[in-house]
Amino acid sequence: MQKLTKIPKWVKTTCPYCGTGCGVEAQVNQDNSVTIRGDESHPTNLGNLCSKGLTLADTLVPEGRLTECYIRGQAQSMETTLSYVASSFNKVIAEHGPDAVAFYVSGQLLTEDYYIANKLMKGFIGSSNIDSNSRLCMSSAVVAHKRAFGEDAVPACYADIEEAEHICLVGSNLAWCHPILFRRIKQAKMANPNLKITVIDPRRTDTCDIASLHLAIRPGTDVALYNGLLEFLDQENACDLDYIAQHTEGFSEALASAYQSTPSWVELAEFCNLELDTMMAFFRRFTDIDKTLTLFSQGVNQSTSGTNKVNAIINCHLATGRVGKPGASPFSVTGQPNAMGGREVGGLASMLAAHMDFTPESHKLVSEFWHTDKLATNTGAKAIDMFDQVHQGKIKAIWIMGTNPVVSLPDSDKIQQALLNCPLVVVSDCIAKSDTIACADVLLPAQGWGEKTGTVTNSERCISRQRAFLPSVGEAKADWWLLAEVAKRMGFGKAFSFDSEADVFAEYAQMTGFKQDTLPRGLDISVLAEQDYQQHQPMQWPIHGDESQARLFTDGQFSTPSGKANFIPLYYKSAASEVCKDYPMILNTGRNRDQWHSMSRTGLATKLNGHMPEPLLSINPQDLTDRGIKDGSLVAVESLQGKLLVRTHATVSQNPGELFLPIHWSRQNASAGAISSLVAGHTDPLSGQPENKYTPVSVSAWSHSSRAALWSQRRLQVAKILPMVDYWVERRLEQGFLYYLASVTEPATFFQQLKLALYNGYMTKQVDYENTAEKKYRFAMSFQDNLDVSLMVTLANDVDDDSWLASLTMLTPDVGLRATLKGEAETPPSRMVCACHQVTENDIIKAVESGADTVEAVGGCSKAGTGCGSCIPEIKRVMASCEIAITLVS
């Protein structure tokens, strides 16, 4: 009888990256490899995935995983480590009180993890010192929602994209940061050519590719612009006075502040660095098109005026009655996959639990539900304040879960020093090395994506299941389990006796419905407590019976005591630190297209590393000319907080005097370390969100003598074995690692220093090439006939060897030693444009030269742009450069 082959099944889960919340299907094949595809049944993405989502399978490797427990560098059993953490926390609490301990959690955690962390810290330790890295991205929107609507509730949904007739994107590079939503808007534009798209952003990002109107606003002037819009709406009699009278409060005060703070239209346009016609065209669009949807993100939130900026947007939507209506609403687009879930359970220092604040009524309700007499009574330390208290010695013990604050928080050198000096730093994570883990006393192995299971909530309040399809690596456990086990050992066993994540979710769901009759809340998912957790389908809250609600506040009833929405009177406020003679330029920071946070996951997917192999400083060409700096040079960027070296990338997408740096590199993969070391810890006084979009800096040429490229079969600890290198960046390749190096030492000496440092006594063969006249040096070593190291050193300004340097990306261990010294590749690779299909700039140029004259034609020849589509704006730029070159030749 023929043996039947077991057919692998597809497991429905969700993507672990941005807050779009795409559905993913994963299949474990018979050879234990994993296949990933988009979930066509998920309402968010309907089967589409971006470049990051498409390469998720490449990140599911055991390399670099944290697989066992450690106490002060020594491997320990799980039981020993959990007991140590529990007894240490109890000791700190007994000696210094509950506010001497803190939890710093992450939007990467699942809702069940968040719930247990919040319950333990607030309900049983008795402190509100639990905050999340969501504080860095969405807390200004949270506070603004609560001020205006009475509750942190996003009124819009993704279906509004198809309903809208005008979409305004404010402070959001959707093309790079939320590619599937960007694709959805493009498709809506194709279906409705009359759809108007406006982008308000100091940078001309790839998102502008679909916009007919771009307002390159002066950084930080959003409140002034939207106050002007509110005044314009009033002057044009475009305010919905019936809606305002019936459903809002405070309109006259907000309008008065708008009139008081808005000069003439000419002066306002000049203040916002806009052409008058451009500004008035936006005002007219917003006024004339009833179905206006405003999507906003970090460019609005990450400011010391972030809350006011959000409320300025909401004011204009309230004035026109455009809240919770099809195609018409303000819409906060969330950064992380479960930042919304964390906000819902109360995993921030500024809220209690389940959309309840620290009111006597809420405190009584939560105390009763959790059966505790230790519930915290006041707000705790928000992220920046929390680490300030660690630095000051007030917080003696901190547990960091699934996040890397030494890289992500402002003034990161100070954060690093604070953790190194803290008596007890516990880190639970799925990776073994990070800048934060280097500061830890205790390490707990956590499950990674594909191993853990639970729920997440995306930007439109849609709750989806994230499911496991792989066994845990080593001793890795779910974060909720680690927390519950520590809670039991601290003496709170009865309240944390959960058998599964389903039990945790059921308790949380019950909490949202508890005593709704006496204390109504918009968040109510209590019906899910009784449903089959394993079979849960994506649903938006609130949920009543089998019905979920796509939009909120459609009836004009809000969550305030009066039932009416609040207008907020607002005035423009400048950034906390302004430019000056010593620091005359404004630095903006944010995401790159193909990377995520500190690259601990995306960095493993080599397909994602070609688009931007090293951190590039986007700068206007005129700013380089004014400083006598050549594009592509290494420069020193300096602020009051720190200084680092980066390479320049000249682009007219940046206004003169404004800069942009991606956030993803750290001490693990670059000498520059965390970009956040430049950023001050200034925060919004209402939300506690830091000002990551406005840092005064200077840019100056960095004089160095040598540059080098190094290919290694093994990953190198560069900072340790190559201390003579002044600048380095690591790039993971399909086979091996490539290092970009630079030094103030002249080439011959630098070459000898590197050779000596790299030499391994086990190497069996080595070859050299030295051209002292031209100062070109090459070196290669092998072990057992496999190439192990290949090195090139040349003058800092020598570009003749770029072909050879590029050829290093193609090396494999079986390449012969002398072949690595030839000096060039037959077809040197060029910059990656399409990560989904690995299409380079040269591939696109060849397609154009062969006759492809449209984006669709280029896609037909090369597949470029036929994946997620985020690279299409760049494909257009390459095509345009080809046309210019052809014209010049002609």
Buried (B, 14 or more C-beta within 10 A) or exposed (E): EEEEEEEBEBBBBBBBBBBBBBBBBBBBEEEEEBEBBBBEEBBBBBBBBBBBBBBBBBBBEEEBBBBBBBBEEEEBEBEEBBBBBBEBBBBBBEEBEBBBBBBBBBBBBBBBBBBBBBBBBBBBBBBBBBBBBBBBBBBBBBBBBBBBBBBBBBBBBBBBBBBBBBBBBBBBBBBBBBBBBBBBBBBBBEEEEEBBBBBBBBBBBBBBBBBEBBBBBBBBBBBBBBBBBBBBBBEEEBBBEEBBEEBBBBBEBBBEBBEEBBEEBEEBBBBBBBEBEBBBBBBEBBBEBBBBBBBBBBBBBBBBBBBBBBBBBBBBBBBBBBBBBBBBBBBBBBBBBBBBBBBBBBBBBBBBBBBBBBEEEBBBBBBEBBEBEBBBEEBBBBBBBBBBBBBEEBBBBBBBBBBBBBBBBBBBBBBBBBBEEBBBBBBBBBBBBBBBBBBBBBBBBBBBBBBBBBBBBBBBBBBBBBBBBBEBBEBBBBBBBBBBBBBBBBEBEEBBEBEBBBBBBBBBBBBBBBBEEEEEBBBBBBBBBEBEBEEBBBBBBBBEEEEBBBBBBBEBEBBBEEEBBBBBBBEBBEBBBEBEEEBEBBBBBBBBBBBBBBBBBBBBBBBBBBBBBBBBBBBBBBBBEEBEBEEBBBBBBBBBBBBBBBBBBBBEBBBEBBBBBBBBBBBBBBBBBBBBBBBBBBBBEBBBBBBBBBBBBBBEBBEBBBBBBBBBBEBBEBBEEBEBBBBBBBBBBEBBBBBBBBBBBBBBBBBBBBBEBBEEEEBEBBBEBBEEEEBBBBBBBBBEEEBBBBBBBBBBEBEEBBBBBBBBBBBEBEBEBEEBBEBBBEEBBBBBBBBBBBBBBBBBBBBBEEEBEEBEBBBEBBBBBBBBBBBBBBBBBBBEBBEEEEEEEE
